[in-house]
Amino acid sequence: YKAQGTASSTTSTASTASTMVDQPGQCVRRGLDGVPIMELQPSGIAVDSARGLALVPSLNRILALRDGLPSDQDANRPVQVVATLPGTNIEALEFVGSSLYALSEEIGYSEIIALRWEDEDAESEDTGKGDLIKSRLVEASRWTINLQGAEGMALLPSGDEEGAAPKLVVAGLLSDNLSIDVFDIESFQSGGGRVEKSSKMNKDLVSRGLKNGKVGSMHYFEGLLYILFDNDRVIRAFDTNTGKMVQETLLPVAELGSAYDWEGMRLQRVPAEGIAHNGSQLRGSSPPSGTLILHLALDTPAQVWSLALNEDGGDGARWTLPRCAV
């Protein structure tokens, strides 16, 4: 659901003027050619660093773009459809080990679908058709959860206990109210069926002071849980050990009338030259050097942006948006 015109209580009612400017090397708007624009509705982002891909769910498809902060040529190459799941409405993606979990929003419940790369070592050469990879994502398992309107999903470490398995956190609705359910990752080892939550996250803690509190996206990155509240147009970052909010960032406006349509976010640290990608970023293991990128997905009209963030410690924040996005 959407609550147009809402804003965080920590900010004044946001201007609806377009504030983002496409600027090479700083704010890059991705080309989305390759799929009819009327059939696009980006709702999340996941990064597959090993393959150099940014994966974007859009309705029942998963699209592949180049990850990082692409050049003009890469930014405008056609997207590639790497999965089509008929009857689904995919809202979020999250890597769990070698599998990609897709969260599908259904009526009265939600589904979590495990996908794996087929012929994953068959990296493509440039065919002239814009293909990034020859492999496709295929369904391996599917589970249902008792949470409707689910849109955000993140994999969290279980704390300092050695050998403890991570937990999967899913945000959605329960009786029309925000619910953030926590699932033991072992619950998804079966081939399918219904999975019950093991606990819940304190929704009042993370949404305190917001007018709406709907979660559009989540991402655990470099020791913090980032939550995008789309109807409040903010990203909040939390220390999961203390429960304290350490940062709140007001999102820019990309399109007039669509200030509250940011549905997906993902942080990515692009390593400095000579440092290999590390793949999973679950426990903040990304190297501190390199450029920090914020990928954003706009639901309507369909847009995907990649922003090079400032890490100069301004205003006490870990990062701030570039000038072309404020």
Summary of the structure (lengths in Angstrom):
residues: 326
radius of gyration: 18.4
end to end distance: 26.1
largest distance: 51.3
contacts: 1066
relative contact order: 0.19
helix: 8%
strand: 41%
